[in-house]
Amino acid sequence: MKQKYITKQELADLWEKKAICIEFADGSDALAQENGYTLEQCLAMDDARFFLD
């Protein structure tokens, strides 16, 4: 299934409402909040893309 990536603005808007997934440059992914990432850390990532779980 093709992911619909979200922008960093959408990321900030949805952070408290939805589970966010991070796709890293190497193709791996992780649930952001569940794995202890902060919104600030995610917004600072330049080599990652975000989508909703």
C-alpha positions in Angstrom: 0.0 0.0 0.0 1.4 3.4 -1.0 1.7 5.7 2.0 0.4 9.3 2.0 3.2 11.3 3.4 2.4 14.3 5.6 4.1 17.7 5.7 5.9 19.0 8.8 3.0 21.4 9.3 0.6 18.5 9.2 2.9 16.6 11.6 2.7 19.4 14.1 -1.1 19.7 13.8 -1.7 15.9 14.1 1.0 15.1 16.8 -1.5 15.0 19.7 -4.3 13.4 17.7 -2.8 10.6 15.6 -0.1 7.9 15.7 2.7 9.2 13.4 5.1 6.9 11.6 8.6 7.9 10.6 10.2 6.5 7.4 14.0 6.8 7.6 16.3 7.3 4.7 17.3 3.6 4.9 13.7 2.5 4.3 13.1 1.4 7.9 10.2 2.9 9.9 9.1 3.4 13.5 6.1 4.8 15.4 7.2 8.2 16.5 5.4 8.7 19.8 5.5 5.0 20.8 9.3 5.0 20.4 9.9 8.1 22.5 10.5 10.6 19.7 9.5 14.2 20.5 7.7 16.5 18.0 10.8 18.7 18.1 13.1 15.8 17.2 10.8 14.9 14.3 10.6 18.5 13.0 14.4 18.6 13.0 14.8 15.5 10.9 15.8 16.3 7.3 16.2 12.8 6.0 12.9 11.3 7.1 9.3 11.3 5.9 6.2 11.0 8.0 2.9 9.3 7.5 -0.1 8.3 9.7 -0.3 4.8 11.1 
